[in-house]
Amino acid sequence: MVPLVWDSHHAHLPQIFGDMKFLSHFLAVVLLVGGGISSSTAAEIRLTAPLRVLVAGLEHGHASGFIRSLNTDVITLVGVWEPNEAVWSKYGSRPQLASVPRFTDLSEALVAVSPEAVWAFSDTRTHLDVVRAAAPRKIDVIVEKPLAISWRDAAEMRTLAARHETLVLTNYETSWYPSFTEAKAALAADGAVGRPRHLYIQAGHTGPAKRGTSPEFLVWLRDPARSGGGALFDFGCYGANLATWWLENREPDTVTAFLSRFDPQSYPDCDDHATVQLVYADVQVTCVGSWSWPYSRKDAALYGERGALVTVNDRHYSIRNEKQTTAESRVASTPRRDSQRWYAETIRAGRDPVTDPSSLANNLIVTKILEAARRSALEGKTIRLSEIDVATGAPGK
């Protein structure tokens, strides 16, 4: 069997054969029907044809790490949309972008380079504009967390994704933590912790104003019109995302939130500390997202019917049951998922990862929780999640 090879000399293939995703699906089916194909061969087909990705925006601080760790066996950058000259001058000289065309018009970029996916590193408000531009062209979208600044925006993304049969995925650092993957297994009915009863999830750091955050990132991160809010949206989304993942995409019945501004000089227009209480029929979840921690953290304490699991970081955690007097320290043995490879394979396969923390199904619930939390803090009362569709005028389920 001759492997499918992709190189710069074949950059015209998407126009000749149509969407690259369709081509790869077709080849996979032909190989399967023609005599069987092993999983390793299927992976080889994906890996010898890197996913063609357009980067949309560079104002998000995560863009730097993505470019630095770019795996060219998995992803080929075919273009960058960045209208801000100052931001482009900062990134454009990097070796990974040296031969990548830059565009100031998103629609022009999508037509010119025919990407299979757009990966957005813009402000959160722009996420909807990216989906509006990409989805009608059958181009999948990945955004950095959170999905949207409002439930209205998220609901429109849902409509566009369904209408055009495209994927809209959301990237979180914690989606790739082996300790959190093992925590999910522990919360199963037959797991080490058992059915969950109380979940406590903390995320954040000392705050972007104190961490030397780049000016282009900081200016929109603390602007609620462009980010959705302060620490509530920036770090409260982690707790909502993890709880939704661990609880199998269940929506809470109610949301109650308390927002604080401990450093009004640095954050005059947004919260810098958020506590969000999610109440379900059989479990309660407390999410704390803050720019006021004395150190960086993304950890959780999970209490179930039979035991407790407390994570320390991405790999280390402790576990204890009713028969133990002290907790047992563990190191997660689950392999770390490669985020770039996972997104490339998921998009190339055209599969909707409904139960994954990156899925649209999960992040629609996350956005609804954040919307309810923002409203709860503003109105000083508990919000039933079922009220959110009506309150925002967004289309219902």
C-alpha positions in Angstrom: 0.0 0.0 0.0 1.4 3.4 -0.9 0.8 5.9 1.9 -0.9 9.2 1.2 1.7 11.9 1.1 1.0 15.6 1.5 3.5 18.3 0.7 3.7 21.9 -0.5 3.6 20.8 -4.1 0.0 19.5 -3.6 -1.4 22.6 -2.0 -3.9 22.8 -4.8 -5.5 19.5 -3.9 -8.4 20.9 -1.8 -9.6 22.8 -4.8 -9.3 19.8 -7.1 -10.8 17.2 -4.9 -13.0 19.4 -2.7 -12.8 19.6 1.1 -9.7 17.8 2.4 -11.9 16.2 5.1 -14.1 14.7 2.5 -11.1 13.3 0.6 -9.6 11.7 3.7 -13.0 10.2 4.7 -13.4 8.8 1.1 -9.9 7.3 1.1 -10.5 5.7 4.5 -13.8 4.1 3.3 -12.1 2.8 0.1 -9.3 1.2 2.1 -11.7 -0.3 4.6 -13.9 -1.8 1.8 -10.9 -2.8 -0.2 -9.6 -5.4 2.2 -9.5 -4.0 5.7 -7.4 -1.4 7.4 -5.8 -1.4 10.8 -6.0 1.4 13.3 -2.3 2.1 12.8 -2.8 2.5 9.0 -5.7 4.9 9.7 -3.4 6.9 11.9 -0.8 6.9 9.2 -3.2 8.4 6.7 -4.0 11.2 9.1 -0.5 11.9 10.0 1.0 11.9 6.5 -1.5 14.6 5.6 -1.3 17.3 8.3 -4.4 19.3 9.1 -4.5 22.6 7.2 -5.1 25.3 9.9 -5.7 29.0 9.7 -4.8 30.9 12.9 -7.5 33.6 13.6 -6.0 36.3 15.7 -2.9 36.5 17.9 -4.1 38.7 20.7 -4.6 35.7 23.1 -1.6 34.9 25.3 -2.0 31.2 24.4 -1.0 31.9 20.8 2.7 32.0 21.8 2.7 28.6 23.3 0.8 27.1 20.4 3.2 28.5 17.8 6.2 27.5 19.9 5.0 23.9 20.3 3.6 23.5 16.7 4.0 19.9 15.5 4.3 20.2 11.7 3.7 16.5 11.3 0.2 17.1 12.6 -0.7 20.7 11.7 0.3 22.8 8.7 -0.3 26.5 9.2 -1.6 27.8 5.9 -2.4 31.4 7.0 -2.8 33.9 9.8 -5.6 36.4 10.1 -4.4 39.3 12.3 -5.6 42.8 11.5 -3.5 44.5 14.2 -0.2 45.7 12.8 1.5 45.9 16.2 0.5 42.4 17.1 1.6 41.0 13.8 5.0 42.7 14.0 5.5 40.9 17.3 4.7 37.5 15.9 5.5 37.6 12.2 9.2 37.2 12.5 8.9 33.9 14.3 10.4 31.0 12.4 7.2 29.0 12.4 5.4 31.9 10.7 8.2 33.0 8.3 6.5 31.6 5.2 2.9 31.7 6.4 0.8 34.4 4.6 -0.8 37.0 6.8 -4.3 38.5 6.1 -6.2 41.4 7.5 -9.6 40.2 6.2 -10.9 36.9 7.6 -13.2 36.0 4.7 -10.4 36.7 2.2 -8.1 34.4 4.2 -10.6 31.6 4.2 -11.0 31.8 0.5 -7.3 32.2 -0.3 -5.9 29.3 1.7 -8.7 26.8 2.0 -8.1 25.6 5.6 -9.7 22.6 7.0 -10.0 24.3 10.4 -9.6 27.7 12.0 -7.9 27.9 15.4 -8.9 31.2 17.1 -6.5 33.1 19.4 -8.5 36.3 19.3 -10.6 37.9 22.0 -13.6 35.9 23.1 -16.1 38.3 21.5 -14.6 37.5 18.1 -15.3 33.8 18.4 -18.8 34.2 17.0 -17.5 36.2 14.0 -15.1 33.4 13.3 -17.8 30.8 13.4 -20.0 33.0 11.2 -17.3 33.2 8.6 -16.1 29.6 8.8 -19.2 27.4 9.3 -21.0 28.3 6.0 -17.7 27.3 4.2 -17.8 23.9 6.0 -14.7 24.8 8.0 -14.4 23.6 11.6 -13.4 25.9 14.4 -11.3 25.6 17.5 -11.4 28.5 20.0 -9.4 29.1 23.2 -11.6 28.9 26.3 -14.3 30.1 27.0 -16.5 29.4 24.0 -18.4 32.8 24.1 -19.0 36.0 26.0 -22.7 35.3 26.3 -25.4 32.6 25.9 -26.8 34.5 23.0 -23.5 34.2 21.1 -23.2 30.5 22.1 -26.7 29.7 20.9 -26.0 31.2 17.5 -22.8 29.2 17.3 -24.9 26.1 18.0 -27.3 27.0 15.2 -24.5 27.6 12.7 -22.7 24.4 13.6 -25.9 22.3 13.2 -27.0 24.1 10.0 -23.6 23.6 8.3 -22.6 20.3 10.0 -19.4 21.7 11.3 -17.5 21.3 14.6 -17.0 24.1 17.1 -14.5 23.0 19.7 -13.1 24.7 22.8 -9.6 24.3 24.1 -8.8 24.1 27.8 -5.4 23.4 29.4 -7.1 21.0 31.9 -8.6 18.8 29.1 -5.1 17.3 28.8 -4.4 16.6 32.5 -4.0 12.9 33.2 -5.0 13.4 36.8 -8.4 14.9 35.7 -9.0 11.9 33.4 -8.4 9.5 36.3 -10.6 11.7 38.5 -13.5 11.2 36.0 -13.0 7.4 36.2 -13.0 7.5 40.0 -16.4 9.3 40.0 -18.1 6.4 38.2 -20.6 4.3 40.2 -18.0 1.5 40.5 -15.0 3.9 40.7 -12.7 4.6 43.7 -14.7 7.6 44.8 -18.1 6.5 43.7 -21.1 8.7 42.8 -20.2 12.3 43.4 -21.8 14.4 46.1 -19.5 17.4 46.5 -17.0 18.8 44.0 -14.7 21.8 44.7 -12.8 23.1 41.7 -10.3 26.0 41.9 -8.5 27.8 39.0 -6.5 30.9 38.5 -3.3 32.7 39.4 -2.0 36.0 40.9 -3.8 38.0 38.1 -2.9 39.1 34.6 -1.9 42.6 35.8 0.8 41.2 38.1 2.1 38.5 35.8 3.5 40.6 33.0 0.7 39.7 30.6 1.3 41.2 27.1 -0.5 44.5 26.5 -2.6 43.2 23.6 -3.9 40.4 25.9 -4.4 42.4 29.0 -6.4 45.2 27.3 -9.2 42.8 26.3 -8.9 40.3 29.1 -10.1 42.9 31.6 -12.7 44.4 29.3 -16.1 42.6 29.9 -17.4 43.6 26.5 -14.6 41.6 24.8 -14.0 38.8 27.4 -17.4 38.3 29.0 -16.2 39.4 32.4 -13.1 39.2 34.5 -12.0 36.2 36.5 -15.5 34.7 36.3 -15.2 34.0 32.6 -11.4 33.6 32.5 -11.1 31.0 35.2 -14.7 30.2 36.4 -15.1 28.5 33.0 -12.6 25.8 34.1 -14.8 24.7 37.0 -18.0 24.7 34.9 -16.2 22.8 32.1 -14.8 20.1 34.4 -18.0 19.7 36.4 -19.9 19.3 33.1 -17.4 16.7 31.9 -17.3 14.7 35.1 -21.1 14.8 35.4 -21.7 13.6 31.9 -23.0 16.8 30.3 -25.7 17.4 33.0 -27.0 20.9 33.5 -27.3 22.1 37.1 -30.7 23.1 38.4 -29.6 26.4 39.9 -26.6 28.7 39.8 -25.6 31.2 42.5 -22.5 33.4 42.2 -20.6 35.9 44.2 -18.2 38.3 42.5 -15.5 40.4 44.2 -13.0 43.1 43.1 -10.1 42.8 45.5 -7.8 44.9 43.3 -10.0 47.7 41.8 -6.9 49.7 40.7 -5.8 46.9 38.3 -9.4 45.7 37.4 -11.6 48.8 37.5 -14.3 47.4 35.2 -14.5 43.7 36.0 -14.4 41.1 38.8 -11.1 39.5 39.9 -12.6 36.8 42.1 -15.7 34.6 41.5 -17.3 31.9 43.5 -20.0 29.9 41.7 -22.3 27.4 43.4 -23.9 24.8 41.1 -26.8 22.7 42.6 -28.0 19.4 41.0 -30.5 17.0 42.5 -27.8 14.7 43.8 -24.6 16.8 43.9 -23.3 20.2 44.7 -20.3 21.9 42.9 -18.3 24.9 44.0 -16.2 26.6 41.4 -13.7 29.3 42.3 -12.0 31.3 39.6 -9.7 34.0 40.7 -7.0 36.5 39.8 -6.2 36.8 43.5 -4.6 33.5 44.4 -1.1 33.7 45.9 0.1 31.1 43.3 -1.1 29.5 40.0 -3.5 26.6 40.5 -5.9 24.3 38.6 -7.0 21.7 41.1 -10.0 20.0 42.5 -11.3 18.1 45.5 -13.9 15.4 44.7 -16.1 13.7 47.4 -18.2 10.8 46.6 -20.2 8.1 48.3 -17.2 6.0 49.1 -14.1 8.2 49.1 -12.4 11.4 48.1 -9.9 12.4 45.5 -7.8 15.6 45.7 -5.7 16.7 42.8 -2.4 18.5 43.2 -1.5 19.3 39.6 -1.8 17.7 36.2 -0.4 14.3 37.3 -0.4 14.1 41.1 -3.4 13.4 43.3 -4.3 11.7 46.5 -7.2 9.4 47.2 -8.8 8.2 50.5 -11.8 6.1 51.4 -13.7 5.5 54.7 -11.4 2.7 55.7 -8.2 4.8 55.4 -6.9 7.1 58.1 -4.6 8.9 55.7 -4.7 9.7 52.0 -2.8 7.6 49.5 -0.6 9.7 47.1 -0.8 8.7 43.4 0.8 9.7 40.1 -1.6 9.4 37.2 -0.6 6.6 34.8 -3.0 7.6 32.1 -1.0 8.9 29.0 -1.3 12.6 28.4 -3.3 13.3 25.3 -1.6 15.4 22.7 -3.9 18.4 22.1 -2.8 19.2 18.5 -2.9 15.6 17.4 -6.3 15.1 19.1 -7.9 18.1 17.4 -6.3 17.1 14.0 -7.6 13.6 14.2 -11.0 14.6 15.5 -11.5 17.2 12.7 -10.1 14.9 10.0 -12.5 12.1 11.1 -15.4 14.6 11.2 -16.6 13.1 14.5 -18.5 15.1 17.1 -16.8 14.4 20.5 -19.9 15.0 22.5 -18.6 13.6 25.8 -15.2 15.3 25.6 -14.5 18.6 27.6 -13.7 20.3 24.3 -17.1 19.5 22.8 -19.7 22.0 21.8 -22.3 20.1 23.9 -20.2 20.6 27.0 -19.4 24.2 26.3 -22.9 25.3 25.6 -23.7 24.2 29.2 -20.5 26.1 30.4 -21.7 29.3 28.7 -25.2 29.0 30.1 -23.7 28.5 33.6 -21.5 31.6 33.1 -24.4 33.6 31.9 -26.5 32.5 34.9 -23.6 33.3 37.3 -23.1 36.8 35.9 -26.9 37.4 36.2 -26.9 35.9 39.7 -24.2 38.2 40.9 -25.8 41.3 39.3 -29.3 40.6 40.7 -28.2 39.1 44.0 -30.2 35.9 43.7 -30.1 32.3 42.7 -30.9 31.7 39.0 -32.5 28.6 37.6 -30.7 27.5 34.5 -33.9 27.0 32.7 -34.5 30.7 32.8 -31.5 31.6 30.7 -32.9 31.0 27.2 -35.9 33.2 28.0 -33.9 35.9 29.8 -31.4 36.4 26.9 -33.8 36.0 24.0 -31.6 33.3 22.6 -33.1 30.4 20.7 -34.0 27.4 22.9 -33.0 23.8 22.5 
